[in-house]
């Protein structure tokens, strides 16, 4: 139960299940402001080993919604969770088969939901924005480059490539991956060895042009904001400057003294956000408000 002062108490939270890639269900939350009509729709895209309820994300997005936005927060179809177990990597078969093109399809289904089911909610015709964290930032950039419905985008800690996680692996590791068809990486939080199918590498090889993040970012027509922690240990801050060099019109916010998750962890037990997360959110709100008429 949220306290009356919590942002979660200032929004309506509705639950949906949307069908994603290969007919897998995506657990989806819609946050709507209680005290005003929303000005725009925002989709939040989680990163690798993430999920919609990770580390205080609902608190972040409720804060955003309370400021006048309709916010959709969802689990990608192949992130390893299930609607009945939205915070656990319970479907490792799906996790193994996750890739960029499946996630692009998922985003198309979320956008279709907004356009079709959103009519009854009064959000179907509102401007559409994307916020992507980590690998979700790369997903957001690819999608924005090919879907004119996207009015603007924000990346939080996004990489500057679509070769996650194998970009810096040694040749022997890549050979083993190819021979065995799968490689396992430990998740320190859950203690699981999570499988990554070689199909991810094959996807990149076969669809290199459509997954070329540099070309996608250089082609962007919509406004954007690049947010990054100065001390990011997972995606170094240089990635933010690389993205900026490809899209000079984008705004950049570097948050000092913080890392990849802006001082949050999972689970996040507090109804207060850490300073770095508030700074990321405030920069995002400033960008969204400035872009809206």
Helices and strands as residue ranges (DSSP letters): G 7-10, E 11-19, G 21-23, E 25-33, E 40-45, G 54-56, H 57-66, E 69-74, H 92-96, H 100-116, H 118-121, E 127-133, H 135-146, E 150-156, H 171-180, E 182-186, E 193-197, H 199-206, H 213-218, E 223-229, H 238-246, E 251-255, H 275-291
